[in-house]
Structures are given as structure tokens and as C-alpha cells.
Amino acid sequence: MRSGQKLWQRAKNIIPGGNMLLSKRAEMFLPEQWPAYYSKAKGCKIWDLDGKEYIDMCIMGIGTNTLGYSHEEVDAAVTATVASGNMSTLNAAEEVYLAEKLIEIHPWADMARFARSGGEANAIAIRIARAASNKDKVAICGYHGWHDWYLAANLGDDNHLAGHLLPGLDPKGVPQNLKGSVFPFNYNDYDELENLVNTHDIGVIKMEVMRNQGPQNDFLYKVRELATRRGIVLIFDECTSGFRQTFGGIHKMFGVEPDIAMFGKALGNGYAVTAIIGRREVMEAAQSTFISSTFWTERIGSTAALKTLEIMEREKSWEKITETGTEVTKRWKLLADKHGLSITTSGLPAIASFGFTGPNSLAYKTLITQEMLSRGYLASNLLFSSTAHTPEIIDGYFEALESVFSLIKECEEGRDISTLLKGPVCHAGFKRLN
């Protein structure tokens, strides 16, 4: 057993779940074999605790590093901040500069607040929107974090979030009196949303602009019109989609403007910073409630975001990662066709994924991770593209993947998949309605 797995076994005894993020648990990739921990990361390469080098053709920090790991300019800006002091009794000027930049990128917005995680940003946005609307009930579509307000959708019915988060999630610890405060709806199902609004006193609509599919039949326009007509605060959760297909929120592609939008993940290129921007008449409601936290005032996050936005704008990073993801998706399909395999693809181009149909889909996913790991790749069936994923790296990845698809073809023709796997099948990942 390598050092990473040894440490992971220790971790599970002293840290509930083993770590802080479900999506990074070793069991989500390759139980008993996944390296689990890193000693160094640069570009799209990662070194494990034993110094073994891998190319990350997988989640890239869960989508945090669109410019690649340890980007020299971003790190230099952060290092300068550390040298001059990250925290003090006075405020960091960088948060003002960052607010101005995000408002410049999104002219419909007038004000901004900052946090350090996506879950926090979601909770802040909900608090502000509820305060602005003077209503408690929320309609949601998509994944919006771990806080009580969101998991309340499963109180009394553990299947409400089955397509948004995890099937059968038991919301233990979430107060029962929150039941009936949050109502999920399916993406592109306007009639379902309209029925929720007509049936319940909805004050807030929160949704991901798009994820696995694009809007159909003017869906986003209809949602915006409904929210405006009924006096509902519309929130676009762009923590994942922001800065991947446009310079800013992906809503800019569709010409539909929300009342509040949130950004995270890619905003700081690996450094913790999230943003909530919105219209003045809505955001001012933050003053009528209490939203405050010490470490939202530290300086590294805002510094990293400012430098990240500067580099993104200069290099048009969203165009590069969209091109890379589109190319990877095309080549997945071609490779599957070559071997006579049936796959489905989904996601934004820069968050591309594929899957096999049939009862062995998770076993095949596990086999891909196992075999690609032995070839020097961290790989699954999902890729968060970065500017560090050069054509040469993509070519090498597909050369390695070719033989794995060949093995899967053999399994489809009768070979027992269990004879190829060296450990348990990976756990199921997130499932979303959008």
C-alpha cells in the first residue's frame, strides 16, 4: 500500500468521512488504490506523497484551477500579500477593487459581497434574497451546497434532492421546522416551476443557469419574466459555471440578467474566494439582517481573484478551456465509436463528462481510473479543462485511453469485468436534474 492510501486509512479514523469534501474522497475514484494526497501540483501535473508524478485529466481541484495549478503570476501576487500582511485590524483595499471589477464585468449589478466558499456564498445569497422579498419559500434547481436551507428540501421526502445532490439523502441535523421552505424543480420544465409559484408563496428562485444541458424553449427568459411579474428574487448560482464559457457569468451568453449571481471555484484559481453580486435594491437588504465573518476580510482571496481575472481577460482563458473541452468530448465519442461502445456525453464544454449505459457503468468507470492511474494519469469520466491542458497532453491521454476502451469492449463481449478490477467498484457521484 502506497503512502497516500496508508494516510487515507488513518484519516478515516480521525476525520468523519476522511476529508472535507465528498468529491475528493478516495472511494469516489478508486477504493484502496487512489493516491488520495498530493505533495506538489503545477500546471496540470500532481505529485503524490511518494513523489510519483501524474497528469490530472480529472477534476482539477474540483474546477478551481482553470489557469492550471500554481500559476506563477497568481502565486506571486499572493506571496507579495503574505509578505506584506494578510490580515489586520483595518480592511483590505483589494475587496473594493474586486467588487468594482465584478460590477464592471456585469453591468446589471451594483453591489458585491464576498465569502470564502461556495456553500457560504449560497447561504448569503439566500439570506439577502429572503430579506429583500420578505418571503421564506425558495424554488431551486441544481446543486447549491450543504447548508440547512438547501437540505430542507429533503425533509419529509428524502427523494426531493435525488436528482440535484445524492439519491436518498437523509437530512439528519436539519431542523424539521424548515420542512416546506424549499421546493426543487427540473431544469427546462417551466410548467413545473410555474405550478410551484402558483401553489406556494415563493419569494426566491435559485438555479444554475445550465449544467448538463442548455435552455430550451426560451426557458431562462420565461423564468426571468415570471420572477419579475411575481416580484420574486431571481438568483443564478454560477459558482461552477462562471468564467468557463464567458468572461463572467454564463448567463451573459443568453442575455438574461438575474437579481443576484454568485461566483466561486475558478474565481481565485485555487485560492479561497467567492462573490455575491446583485442589484442595489436587492443587495441593500443585507443591511437589514446580519451577515458577517472574520475570515471574509483576509486579503489573499481578493488578491488572487484580481490577478486571476487579469490573466483570464488577457489570455481569454474561457475560450481556450471551452475549445479543449469540446475537442476532448469529440474524441471520447470517436474512441467509443471505434470500439463499438455506447456512451453519452454531457456538461459544459469545459466540464465535460461521459458515461456508459448498462449495469457495468460504475465498474467501467472504476476500470478507467485504475488503468489510467497505472499509465500516469488521474482520470475518471469527467474533465475540468484548464489552460495547462495542451494539445500534446490531450494526445497522450487519448493514446493511453485507447487500450482501456479496448478492455471495456472485451467486457461488453463477455469478459468478466470483476477479473480486471484490483479492488472495489467506486462509489456513485453527484446526480443532478440539470
N, C-alpha and C positions, 0 to 999 in steps of 0.2 A: 504494500500500500504506500502510495507516494505521500509526501508531506502535507499536501493540501487536503487529502481525504482524512488523514490522521487528525488534522486540526479541526476539520468539519465534524468528526465524531465527538471530539472534545466540546466543540461549540454547542452541539445539540443537548449536551448535559447541563449547560450553564446559561444558555440563551434560549428562551422559548422560540421554537421554530428554527433555531440555528443562526439566524441573522435578522436584519431589519426589513428585508424586502422579499416578499413571496417570489417574485420573478427571478431572484438571484439564488434561490435555494438549489443545491446540487441535484436534488431529486427531480427538478423541473427539466433537467438536461440529461444527465447520465448517472443514475444512482450508483454509488460505490466506486465510481471511476472519475467523475468530473473534478478538475483541478481545484475548484472552489475558491482559491485565494490567489492574489497576484502580488508580485514584488515590484513590478515596474510595468508601465504602459506608455507607449509612444506611437503616434500615428494611428495605425490600426493593428499594432502588434502588442502582445501581452506576454509577460514572463511570469511563470508560476513560482512557487516558493522554492522549487528545486532548480530554478534558473532555466527551465525549458521554455523555448520561445514558441508562441502560437500566433497565427494571423486571425484576427477577430472578424469572422464573417457571420456574426450573430447579432447580439443586441446592443453592442457599443455603449455599455453603461446604461442600458435601457433608454437609448435615444438621446443621451445627454451631450454627446460629443460629435456634432456634425462637422466640426473642423478637425477632427481627429484628437486622439489623446495627447495631453501635454503639449498643446500648441505653444510654440516659443513666444509669440507676441503676447498672448493672453497670460501665460505664466510670468513673463517679465513684468507686466503691469501689476499682477498680483504680488509678485516678490517685492516690487517697489512699495506697495501698500503695506506689506508686512514690515518692511524696514522702517517705514515712517509712522507705523502705528495703525492697527486695525480697529481699535475701539477707544473711545474716550468719553468724558462727561459731555462734550459737545457733539453735535450731529455731523454726519458725513456729507459733504457737499455733493458727492457723486450721486446720491439718491435724487437730488434735484435735477442734475444733468440727465440722469437716466429717465426720469419722468418726462422731461422735455423732449427727449429723443423718441420715446414711445408714442407720445402725443403727436409729434411731427410725422411719424410713420403712419399713424392712424388719426387723420384729421377730424373724424367724427367724435373722438374722445377729448375730454377737457382736463381730467384729473387722473392720478395714479396712486396706488398704494403698493407696498412691497412686503413679501414674506420670504421664506427660505425653502419651502417645499410645496408640491402641487396640492397635497391634501389641505394644507393651511390656506392656500390661495382659494381653493374651492369653498372652504368654510367661511372665509372672509367675504367672498362674493355673495354667498347665500345670506349671510347676516346683513350685509348692506342692502341687498335686494328686498329682503323681508322688511327691513326698516323703511325702505323707500315706498314699498307698496302697502304697508300696514296690513299685510296678509301673511299667513303662516304656510299655506299649502303650495307645494312645488311639484311641477311636472318635469321629469328628467328623461333624457335619452343618452345613454353612454356610460362610461366609467368616470366617476368623479371622486375617488378617494376612499378613505376608510372611516371617516368621521360619523358620529351618531346620526346626524341629519340625513345622510345618504343611506346608511344601512337600515334606517327606519322603514324603508320600502319593503323590507322582508318581514316586518313584524306582523304576525298573524298569517302570513303566506310566504313560506321560505322559497317560493319559486319566482317571486316578482323580479329579482335581480339575476335570475338564471342566465339570461342572455346578455346581461351587462357586466356581470362580475364572475361569480362562480355558482354553478348549479347547486341547489340545496344548502346554501349558506345559512347557518344558524346564527342570528344576530344576538348572541348572548352578550349581556352587559349594556345593551341599548335599551333605555327606558321604555317600558310598554306604553307610556302615555304619549309617545311620539307616533303611535300607530295612526295611520290615516293622514299623515302630513306630507308624504312623498308618493308620487304616482308615476311609474315608468310608462313610456310609450315607445313603440317601434319606429325606427328611422324610416322615413318616406311614407309613413302611414298618417296622413294629415287627419283623416276622419277619426282615428283613434284619439289623437291629441285634442281635436275639437270637441269630442264627446267628453273627455276629461274636464275641459274648461267649462263646458255646459253643465256638467254634473257636480263639480266641486268648485269651491271658491278659490281658484288658482290665482296666486299673486305673482308667481315666478315660473318661467320656463327656462330650464338649463339644459344645454345639449352640446355634444360635439358636432362641429359643422359637417364633418364627414370623416369616415374611418375606412371601412371596408368596401363602401360603395358610394357613388356620388348621388346628389339630389336628383330626384325625378319629378316630373310634372309640376315644376315651379315650387317644390316643397319648401325651400328656405324662404322664398318670397311670401308664401302663404302663412308660414309661421310668423314672420315679421308683421304681416298685416293683421293677423289675429291678435298678436301681443299688443300692437298699437291700438287697435279697435277696442280691446277689452281692458286697457290700462294695466297690462301685465309687463313686468320687467323681464326682458329677454337677455339671457347670459349665454355667450359662446365660450365653451371650455376649449381653449387652444393650447393647453399645457403640452399636449403631444404634437398637434398639427402645426403649431406656429413656427414660422421661419423654415419650413421644409419645402414648400412649393411656391411661396411668395416671400418677399421681404416684409415680414409681419404675419398677421393672421391670414389663414387660408380663406376666410370669409371675403377678403378683398377680391378673390377670383370671381366671386359670384355677385358682387355689388350689393350685398345685403349687410347692413350695419346693425350690430346689437346695441344694447344699452350698457352692457358690461362685457369685457373679454378678459380672459386670464391667459398668461403665458408662463412656461416653465421649461424644464428639461433642457432644450437647446440654448436657452437664453444666456447662460453663463459658460457654455462649453465645458461642463464638468464641475463648475463651481456652483454652490447652492444660492440660487436667487430665483424668485418667482414674482410675477407682476399681475396686478389687477388694475385695469384701466376702464374708464367709463365716462358717461355724460355727467356734466356737473350736477344737474338736478337730481340724479340718482346717487352719485358718489358722495354728495354732501350729507346724505343720510348717515354716513359713517360717524358723523359728529354727534348724532343723536343716540348712539349706542357706544359700547366700549370694545375697541379692537386695538390691542397694544401688546408688544412683546419685546423684550430686551434685545435679543439677538437679531431682530429685524433691522437693527440700527448699525450692525457691523459693516465694515467698508469693503471687504473683499468681494462680496456678491455683486454690488453695484459696479465696482471697478472692473470685474471680469465681464459683466454684461456689456458695459460701454465698449470695451475693447473687442469683444466678440461681435457686436453689432457693426463696429467699424470694419472689421475684417470681412464679415458677411457681405456688407454693402459693396466693398471694394472688389471682392472676388466673385460676387454673385453666387454664393455657395449653394443657394436653394436650386439654382439651375443645374449645377454640377451634380448634386446628390439626386435630383429628380432624373437626370439623364442616366446616372449609374443604376438607380433602382429600376428604371424602365428596361435597360439593357439586361439586367440580371433576370427580371421576370420573363423576358422574351427567351432567354437562353434556358431557363428552367423548363419552359414549355417545349422548346426544341429538343432538349435532352430527354424529356418524358416521351415525346413522340418517337424519337429514335429507338427507344427501348420498348415501345408499345405499352406505356404506362399511362394511367388516367390520373391527372392531378387537377386541382382547382387552385387558382391564384387570387389574391385579394390584397387590399390595403392601399394606402397612398403609395405612389412610386418609391418614395424614399423610406417607406416602412413596408416593404414588400414581403409577402409570405406565400407559401404554397402548402398544399396538403393532399394526402392520398385518400381516396374513398375506400370504404370497406372496413372490416373488423380489425385489420392489422395496421391501421393508420398510425397509432401511437408506437407500435413495435417498429415500424419502418422509420419513424422519426428518431427513435432511440438508436437504431442501427446507423442512421446517417451520422448522428453525433459521435457514436463510438468509432466508426471507421474514419471519419474526418479528423477526429482527435489524434488517431494514430498517424495521420498524414500531416499533422502540424496545424490543424485548423480548429478553432472554436466555431462550431457550426450547428445549426438546427434546421428549421424550416422557415426561418424569419431573418430578415436582414434590415437593420437600421443603417442606411448608407451614410458615408462620410466622404469628405473631400480627400481623405487619405486612401480611399479605395481606388487605386489607379487601375487603368486597363490591364496592366501586367498582373496585378494581384487578382483581378477578376478572372483572367485567363487561367492562372494557376489553380484557382479554386475550382473551376469547371473541369480542368484536367483531372483533379483529384476526385471530384464528384462523379465522374463518368463511371468508374468501376463500382461505386456504391449503388448507382441506379441499375447497373448490370446485376448485382446481387439481389436487389429488390425484384427485378424481373424474374430471376430464378425462383424466388419465393412465390411469386404470382403463378408460376407454372408448377408449383407443388413442393418446392423445398421448404423444410420446416424452419421458420424464422427463429424459433427458440434455440436451434442448434448454432446459430450465428451470434446470438447475444451473449455477452460475457457477464451480464448482471440483470437486475430487474428492469422492467419497462419504465420509462419516465412517467411522471405524473402529468395529468391534463393541465393545460394552461388556461388563460382567460378566455372566456367566450363572451361575445358582445352582440347586441341586437343591431349594431350599425357597422 
